[in-house]
Amino acid sequence: MFNRIELLRILCVAAETPSFREAATRLGASPQTVTRAIKDLEDQFGEPLFHRSTRHVQITAFGERLASQAREALAGLDQLFQEHGGKREEALAGRVGIAAPRSVGRRFLLPVLADIAREHPGIHFDMRLSDQLTDSVEQQIDLGVRIGFIRDRRYIARAVAQIPMRVVGTPELLQRQGTPGTVDALHQAPTTALIDSNTGRVWPWMFAEGRQIQPANAAFCTDDPENELDAVLAGIGFGQLPSYLVDSHIRAGRLLAVLQDQAPAPWEMFIYRPQQGPVSPRVRLVHDLLVEHLSDPAFVPQG
């Protein structure tokens, strides 16, 4: 079975050649293929397109008119694909929707996107910051970054970094409260808590061998990790935070890590995109540059 575009292309070539055999040679097909295609068109239009003899074929007046119309129609199709697809690799312009956790978007994605915007001013970004997995259809998300788990099969995910979680407090807090020697000792210490915006519940703290607890003495609750970091730096309580938020403060002596022998396995940072549909050149460019930067330990600390 031929589709209509194939039939018209075969007709145009056959109209320009003295025989179906030569038309077949130009098309890289068999003479039988050309004969069947012309017969299909004749059946559809109810008119002969060629006069045939044992030596040659001659296009009919109806066939000539149809071939002329077919050339115009095919030229229009070719122009359409040239305008919208022929130079896709060069057409790096348009919207790219991106979702990311608040702190990741601000600290890591924005610098990369700023570089891309300088290099490709035709690309404009729509970045949605949320610590929850964003609905890609509702928010028109092309790419997303997530720390933790992605089990939704609607997404294609790639791990780019390992993010340790650390329990930290200020030196003044440790001097005042003492250093917690066990995980259970955190129940007697003031702590901070991060709230899941979807459920209103406090996220549990994770430890080695899959252990989870919710410290019983939360002195400060928030739904923003950077706000939680500020509370920890202010000495309000101990907090469990990702390494990229606290490691510079640990090196500067503003925070101390505790219970390091009970630290959980690092969480993975993923970049993901919806499975459905083709990936435009601009989205592919942004995806590849984000993968390159987020995989670099010098850019996203993973120690």
N, C-alpha and C positions, 0 to 999 in steps of 0.2 A: 504494500500500500504506500502511495506517495502522499505527502501533504501538498497543499495547494501551492505553496511557495516553490517547492521542488518541481512541481509540474510546470509552473510558469518559467522557471529557469531553463528547464530542458527545452521548452517550446522556443524560447529566445535563441538558444544555441542552434537548434535544428533549423530555425528560419534563416540563419546566416551561413549554413553549410549546404553543399550539394547533395549530401546523403546522410542517412541516419548513422551509417558506419563512421563517417568523419565526425559527426556530432558526438557520438559515443566516445571517440578518441579524445576529443577536447574535454569532455566531461569526466574522463577516467572511468567510464562505465561500459557495459556491453551494449551492442546494437539492439538486443532484445529489450533491455531496460528502456531505451529511447522509444522503441516501437510501442511498448506497453504504456508508457507515459502519454504519448500522443493519442493512442486509442482511448485512454481514460478521459482526456480532455474532449475528444470528439464525442464520446458518450455523454459527458456532462453538458456540453453546449448543443448537442444535436446537429452539428454541422461538421462536414469534412474540413480538415485543416491542411491536408496535403493531397495532391494527386500523386499516386504511386505507380511506378513501372518497374520492370526488372532491372533497369539500369540506373534510374535516378528518381528523386522525388521533387515535386514542384509545389510550393506553398500556394494555397488558394487565396482568393481575395479576402474571405472571412478570416482565414488564418493569419494573413498579413495585418489586418486591423487588430486582431486579438494580440498578436506579437507586439505591435506598437504600444497598445495599452499596457501589456505586461511589462515592457521595458520601463515605462513611466512609473508603474506601481513599484517595481523592484528598486528603481533609482530612489524613490521616496523612502523605502525601507532602509536602504543602505545609508542614506543621509541621516535618518533617524538614529541609527546605531552609531554612526560616526560622531554625531553631536553629543550623544548621551553615554556612549560606551567605548568609542574608539580610542580615546586618550584618557582612560580612567586613571592610569598611573600618574598622569600629569595634572588631573583635575582635583587637586587637594584643596577643596573648599567646601564649606557647609558646616552644619551643626554636628557636634559629637557630645552625646549625653553620657555623663560619668557619675557613678555613685561611689561613695567611700565613707569610712568612719571619719568622724570630725577631725580627730588629731592626725590621722594618716593623710587626709586630704590637705590639711593646712601645712603640715611639715614636709611631706614628700611629693604629693602630686602637683601642688601648685607651682613649685619651682620648675618641674619638667614641662608643665603646660605653658608656663611663661616662655620658656625657650622655644617650644614649638610655635607659639603665636608670633614670636619675632621672626622665625624662619618662614612660616607659612601664614601670612596675615589673613588669608581667605578662610581659615578654619576658626570657628568660634565655639566656645565650650559652654556647656550647661552642666555644672557640677552640683549634685545634691549630696549634702553631708548628713549622714545618719549612722548611728551605731547598729541599726537593724538592716537586714538584707532587704534592699529596695526592690519593689515590683518593677521589673524591667519594661513591661508593657505600659502600665499606667504612667510611669515617669519617663517613658521613651529613653531608656538607658541603653547605650551601645556597649559600654564597658563598665566594670565595677571592680573594686578592691575590697577584700574582706579578710579579717583575721579570725581563725577558728575553723568552722566546718561549713562545707557546701554540699548538701546531700540532694539538692533539687536537680533532677535530671534535665530540666529545661536549660541548664547552663553548661557551658564548656569552661572548665576551671583549670588553671595552671598554678602550681605552687612556685613562689618566687623567693621566699625568705622564711627563716626560722626565727620566731620571736619568743625569747625567754620571758617568763613572768617572775617578778621579784617582790618579796615583802620588804618594805623599807620604812624607816622612820628617821626623824632628825636625831642628831647626837643629844640634844637637850631632852628629847622624849625618852631616849634610852636611859639617860642618867636619872630621870625622874621616875620612870616606871620599871626600869630594869630590862634586860634583854630576854625576850621570851625564848625559853629553851626547848619548848615543844609546841606542836601545832595547837594542842588543847589550851596552852597558856594564853593564846590569843583571846580566848573568851573573857579573860580577866583584864585585858588591856584595852584602852580606847582605840577604836579603829575607824576607818572611813568605809563607805559602802557605795557601790555603783548600782543605780537602779535601772532595770530593764524598762525602757519606755513603753514597750508593747504591753507588758503585764503589770507594771507597777511594783514588781518584786525585786528584791536585792539579788544581784548576781552572786553565786557562790564563789568562794575562794578554792582554787585547785592546788593539789599537792601531789607528791610522788605516789606511785602505785594507784592512781585514780581516786585518791581520797578527796572529798569535798567537805567544806564546812561553811557555815554562815556565822561569823563572829557575833557573839551575843551582846557586845557592848559598843555598838556603832555610835560614835560621837558626831558623825557628819555624813549625810547622805546627799547624793547628787546624781543627775543623769548624764553628766559630762565628764569624761576622763581627765581633761586638762583642769577642770575645776577641782576634781578630786586631788590631782597632783598639787594644786595650790594649797589645798587644805592640809595635805601631808607635809608640805614644806613649811607651813605655818605652825607645825607641831601639834595639830589637833589630835592626830592618831596615826597608827600604822596603816599602811595601805598596800594592797597587792596591785601592781601596775606593770605594764609592758616595759621591756628594757629600753626601748627607744625614748620613753618619757623620762626615765630615772637615771640612766647610766651617766649622763653628763653631770648630774647633781651628785652622784656617788663619787665620781672622780674629783669633783671640787670639794668634797667633804661636807656638803650640805645635807646629804642623806647617807644612812648606813643600811646595808642589806642584812637581813637576819634569816634564820632557818634555811640557809642555802642548801643544806644537805637534804631538805624536804621539798626542794623545788620540783614542780611538775615538768614533764617533757615540754620542750618549746612548742608553741602554737605556730601553725603555718599561716603565712600571708599568701592569699590567692589573688590573681587577677582573673576575672571571669567575663564571659559575654554570653548572650542568648544563643541557643543553638540554631534558631530559625533564621533563614534568609542569608543572602550573600553578605560578605564583609566588604564595605567600600574601601577604596584606597586610603581615605583620610582616617578611617577607624583603624585600619591595619597599621598605618604609620604610628598613630598614638599608642596602640596596643604594643607594638614592638619596642617603642622607646620606653614605655613604662616598664615592660619586662626587663629591658636592659638596665635601667636605673634601679629598680626595686630589687633586682638580683645581686646588686653590687654591695658587699658588706661595708664598703667605705661610704655608701650613701644611706643604707638602712642598717644600722648596727645590729649584729646578730650574735654577739659574744655572750 
